[in-house]
Amino acid sequence: MQVQETLSKETKTRRNALFGITILSIFGFLSFGLFKKRKNVIACAPLPKETKTMKFLTQDGQLVEVDISRVIASNEKASNKEMQTWIKR
C-alpha cells in the first residue's frame, strides 16, 4: 500500500507543479496583450516645402540662387550694351 500512496503523492506534486507553471505562463501571455499601455506616438514635424529658386548673376560676377517669389518679372530683355556696362570687372 505504501508504494501506491507514494506514487499518488508524486503525481499530485507533479500535477500541482504543472498547474502552477501553466497558470504563470498564461498570466505572462496575457500581460503582453491586455495590460500593456500603448505609447502615444508623436508625429514628426512636417517636411519643409520645397522652394523653387532661380540662379542669377550678380554685378560682381557671383552666381546666387534667389527664391522665385522674390523676383519681379520683367518683360524687357537686356541688350548687349547694357550687359557689358552692367558687369563690373
N, CA, C and O of each residue as an XYZ file, in Angstrom:
356
protein
N       0.796     -1.193      0.000
C       0.000      0.000      0.000
C       0.841      1.261      0.000
O       0.454      2.281     -0.570
N       1.946      1.186      0.617
C       2.787      2.368      0.706
C       3.336      2.753     -0.674
O       3.547      3.935     -0.946
N       3.564      1.786     -1.522
C       4.089      2.053     -2.857
C       3.064      2.849     -3.652
O       3.438      3.800     -4.339
N       1.783      2.494     -3.583
C       0.730      3.205     -4.303
C       0.530      4.605     -3.735
O       0.292      5.539     -4.500
N       0.618      4.779     -2.444
C       0.447      6.094     -1.838
C       1.595      7.019     -2.210
O       1.375      8.208     -2.440
N       2.799      6.503     -2.273
C       3.930      7.350     -2.644
C       3.841      7.754     -4.112
O       4.204      8.873     -4.475
N       3.368      6.861     -4.936
C       3.193      7.214     -6.347
C       2.119      8.281     -6.499
O       2.282      9.209     -7.291
N       1.070      8.171     -5.784
C      -0.003      9.151     -5.895
C       0.457     10.515     -5.349
O       0.052     11.553     -5.872
N       1.295     10.519     -4.310
C       1.817     11.778     -3.793
C       2.757     12.424     -4.821
O       2.747     13.643     -4.992
N       3.561     11.609     -5.498
C       4.467     12.137     -6.517
C       3.680     12.713     -7.691
O       4.011     13.777     -8.214
N       2.659     12.011     -8.088
C       1.853     12.507     -9.201
C       1.107     13.775     -8.814
O       0.935     14.671     -9.640
N       0.658     13.856     -7.547
C      -0.029     15.069     -7.099
C       0.929     16.260     -7.117
O       0.549     17.355     -7.531
N       2.144     16.056     -6.679
C       3.102     17.168     -6.674
C       3.466     17.566     -8.103
O       3.640     18.750     -8.395
N       3.580     16.596     -8.978
C       3.866     16.911    -10.377
C       2.709     17.689    -11.004
O       2.913     18.673    -11.715
N       1.501     17.228    -10.726
C       0.328     17.912    -11.274
C       0.231     19.335    -10.729
O      -0.085     20.267    -11.468
N       0.499     19.497     -9.455
C       0.461     20.839     -8.864
C       1.547     21.733     -9.481
O       1.317     22.915     -9.737
N       2.710     21.164     -9.709
C       3.786     21.938    -10.302
C       3.427     22.337    -11.736
O       3.627     23.487    -12.127
N       2.906     21.405    -12.511
C       2.495     21.705    -13.883
C       1.358     22.731    -13.903
O       1.332     23.624    -14.750
N       0.431     22.596    -12.971
C      -0.672     23.551    -12.878
C      -0.140     24.954    -12.563
O      -0.592     25.935    -13.155
N       0.794     25.049    -11.656
C       1.385     26.347    -11.307
C       2.143     26.962    -12.472
O       2.022     28.159    -12.732
N       2.921     26.150    -13.175
C       3.665     26.642    -14.335
C       2.698     27.106    -15.422
O       2.927     28.131    -16.065
N       1.632     26.359    -15.623
C       0.638     26.726    -16.636
C      -0.019     28.060    -16.297
O      -0.177     28.913    -17.170
N      -0.401     28.242    -15.033
C      -1.026     29.499    -14.614
C      -0.073     30.668    -14.811
O      -0.476     31.724    -15.298
N       1.198     30.484    -14.432
C       2.177     31.553    -14.595
C       2.423     31.887    -16.064
O       2.577     33.056    -16.417
N       2.462     30.866    -16.920
C       2.692     31.137    -18.341
C       1.485     31.826    -18.979
O       1.649     32.705    -19.826
N       0.275     31.431    -18.577
C      -0.931     32.098    -19.102
C      -0.946     33.558    -18.668
O      -1.279     34.439    -19.461
N      -0.589     33.820    -17.418
C      -0.531     35.207    -16.930
C       0.510     36.001    -17.715
O       0.300     37.171    -18.034
N       1.624     35.359    -18.021
C       2.669     36.035    -18.806
C       2.189     36.398    -20.200
O       2.448     37.504    -20.675
N       1.483     35.471    -20.873
C       0.972     35.763    -22.210
C      -0.099     36.846    -22.171
O      -0.149     37.701    -23.056
N      -0.948     36.817    -21.159
C      -1.997     37.829    -21.068
C      -1.423     39.207    -20.750
O      -1.949     40.223    -21.204
N      -0.362     39.239    -19.983
C       0.201     40.547    -19.622
C       0.804     41.246    -20.830
O       0.903     42.473    -20.838
N       1.207     40.502    -21.845
C       1.742     41.139    -23.045
C       0.657     41.888    -23.802
O       0.913     42.970    -24.329
N      -0.529     41.342    -23.865
C      -1.571     41.953    -24.674
C      -2.556     42.810    -23.912
O      -2.963     43.858    -24.415
N      -2.956     42.409    -22.721
C      -4.042     43.103    -22.039
C      -3.583     44.283    -21.200
O      -4.211     45.341    -21.233
N      -2.516     44.125    -20.459
C      -2.126     45.145    -19.501
C      -1.063     46.099    -20.034
O      -0.563     46.951    -19.300
N      -0.731     45.959    -21.269
C       0.315     46.801    -21.840
C      -0.280     48.144    -22.238
O      -1.286     48.197    -22.945
N       0.330     49.208    -21.794
C      -0.134     50.538    -22.179
C       0.449     50.870    -23.540
O       1.621     50.613    -23.817
N      -0.383     51.437    -24.365
C       0.098     51.829    -25.679
C       0.760     53.192    -25.583
O       0.248     54.112    -24.945
N       1.883     53.296    -26.216
C       2.610     54.554    -26.194
C       2.025     55.491    -27.245
O       1.729     55.083    -28.368
N       1.867     56.742    -26.861
C       1.397     57.728    -27.816
C       2.547     58.089    -28.744
O       3.645     58.432    -28.304
N       2.272     58.006    -30.010
C       3.301     58.310    -30.986
C       3.182     59.786    -31.348
O       2.118     60.262    -31.745
N       4.276     60.483    -31.204
C       4.295     61.900    -31.539
C       4.650     62.031    -33.012
O       5.651     61.488    -33.479
N       3.815     62.756    -33.727
C       4.048     62.931    -35.149
C       5.275     63.812    -35.371
O       5.532     64.752    -34.618
N       5.999     63.496    -36.389
C       7.173     64.299    -36.726
C       6.719     65.631    -37.326
O       5.599     65.766    -37.818
N       7.598     66.577    -37.270
C       7.303     67.879    -37.849
C       7.125     67.724    -39.360
O       7.785     66.889    -39.979
N       6.246     68.516    -39.951
C       6.047     68.388    -41.397
C       7.318     68.786    -42.145
O       8.090     69.637    -41.703
N       7.498     68.156    -43.260
C       8.676     68.453    -44.058
C       8.561     69.860    -44.632
O       7.472     70.288    -45.012
N       9.663     70.571    -44.696
C       9.595     71.920    -45.258
C       9.231     71.857    -46.743
O       9.638     70.943    -47.460
N       8.480     72.822    -47.173
C       8.089     72.864    -48.578
C       9.311     73.200    -49.419
O      10.154     74.010    -49.034
N       9.382     72.567    -50.557
C      10.498     72.829    -51.444
C      10.262     74.163    -52.133
O       9.259     74.352    -52.821
N      11.179     75.068    -51.943
C      11.054     76.375    -52.585
C      11.787     76.333    -53.909
O      12.899     75.814    -54.013
N      11.148     76.883    -54.905
C      11.769     76.925    -56.219
C      12.673     78.144    -56.277
O      12.305     79.237    -55.847
N      13.846     77.933    -56.811
C      14.812     79.018    -56.894
C      15.295     79.181    -58.331
O      15.209     78.272    -59.156
N      15.799     80.365    -58.587
C      16.417     80.661    -59.883
C      17.844     81.129    -59.621
O      18.141     81.696    -58.570
N      18.706     80.887    -60.576
C      20.090     81.324    -60.438
C      20.261     82.644    -61.187
O      19.827     82.801    -62.329
N      20.908     83.581    -60.504
C      21.167     84.892    -61.087
C      22.642     85.215    -60.938
O      23.330     84.707    -60.053
N      23.099     86.070    -61.826
C      24.470     86.548    -61.780
C      24.465     87.957    -61.196
O      23.745     88.832    -61.677
N      25.266     88.171    -60.164
C      25.329     89.498    -59.547
C      26.262     90.395    -60.342
O      26.946     89.942    -61.260
N      26.281     91.676    -59.979
C      27.113     92.633    -60.700
C      28.595     92.320    -60.576
O      29.366     92.600    -61.494
N      28.996     91.751    -59.466
C      30.413     91.438    -59.295
C      30.779     90.052    -59.838
O      31.919     89.617    -59.673
N      29.840     89.351    -60.479
C      30.141     88.097    -61.164
C      29.890     86.847    -60.354
O      30.283     85.762    -60.783
N      29.250     86.949    -59.195
C      28.947     85.752    -58.394
C      27.592     85.190    -58.799
O      26.664     85.930    -59.125
N      27.501     83.869    -58.772
C      26.248     83.194    -59.080
C      25.498     82.953    -57.784
O      26.038     82.341    -56.863
N      24.242     83.432    -57.697
C      23.443     83.280    -56.479
C      22.107     82.659    -56.836
O      21.622     82.793    -57.960
N      21.510     81.968    -55.847
C      20.168     81.408    -56.016
C      19.181     82.275    -55.255
O      19.406     82.609    -54.091
N      18.083     82.640    -55.916
C      17.086     83.532    -55.339
C      15.730     82.837    -55.426
O      15.416     82.192    -56.427
N      14.928     82.975    -54.367
C      13.582     82.417    -54.347
C      12.738     83.096    -55.421
O      12.789     84.317    -55.573
N      11.962     82.312    -56.164
C      11.180     82.843    -57.275
C      10.151     83.868    -56.797
O       9.844     84.817    -57.519
N       9.618     83.685    -55.591
C       8.607     84.622    -55.104
C       9.187     86.017    -54.872
O       8.429     86.984    -54.804
N      10.499     86.147    -54.750
C      11.147     87.441    -54.528
C      11.532     88.152    -55.831
O      11.988     89.295    -55.807
N      11.349     87.477    -56.949
C      11.757     88.038    -58.236
C      10.580     88.779    -58.861
O       9.466     88.262    -58.930
N      10.851     89.996    -59.313
C       9.838     90.779    -60.025
C      10.028     90.506    -61.508
O      11.101     90.743    -62.064
N       8.979     90.009    -62.139
C       9.077     89.649    -63.554
C       9.103     90.899    -64.412
O       8.366     91.855    -64.173
N       9.959     90.874    -65.408
C      10.073     91.977    -66.353
C      10.009     91.391    -67.751
O      10.641     90.374    -68.034
N       9.257     92.023    -68.610
C       9.099     91.510    -69.967
C      10.190     92.030    -70.901
O      10.269     91.601    -72.052
N      11.021     92.938    -70.426
C      12.068     93.516    -71.266
C      13.344     92.690    -71.166
O      13.709     92.221    -70.088
N      14.008     92.520    -72.284
C      15.286     91.824    -72.307
C      16.394     92.865    -72.268
O      16.251     93.963    -72.807
N      17.478     92.516    -71.638
C      18.627     93.415    -71.578
C      19.400     93.330    -72.887
O      19.563     92.250    -73.455
N      19.866     94.461    -73.350
C      20.638     94.483    -74.597
C      22.096     94.127    -74.289
O      22.502     94.086    -73.127
N      22.853     93.878    -75.311
C      24.268     93.530    -75.149
C      25.039     94.685    -74.517
O      25.902     94.468    -73.666
N      24.724     95.923    -74.936
C      25.431     97.085    -74.391
C      25.131     97.237    -72.904
O      26.028     97.550    -72.122
N      23.882     97.020    -72.508
C      23.524     97.108    -71.083
C      24.270     96.047    -70.274
O      24.746     96.324    -69.173
N      24.367     94.863    -70.806
C      25.078     93.784    -70.107
C      26.555     94.101    -69.967
O      27.153     93.821    -68.929
N      27.143     94.675    -70.987
C      28.573     94.995    -70.936
C      28.862     96.100    -69.932
O      29.895     96.065    -69.263
N      27.975     97.076    -69.812
C      28.199     98.154    -68.854
C      27.785     97.758    -67.437
O      28.274     98.333    -66.465
N      26.895     96.788    -67.317
C      26.381     96.387    -66.004
C      27.388     95.551    -65.211
O      27.522     95.724    -64.000
N      28.083     94.661    -65.882
C      29.027     93.771    -65.209
C      30.283     94.545    -64.849
O      30.883     95.196    -65.705
N      30.679     94.478    -63.591
C      31.892     95.133    -63.105
C      33.016     94.123    -63.058
O      32.840     93.015    -62.551
N      34.159     94.494    -63.577
C      35.297     93.576    -63.577
C      36.318     93.975    -62.587
O      37.344     93.309    -62.455
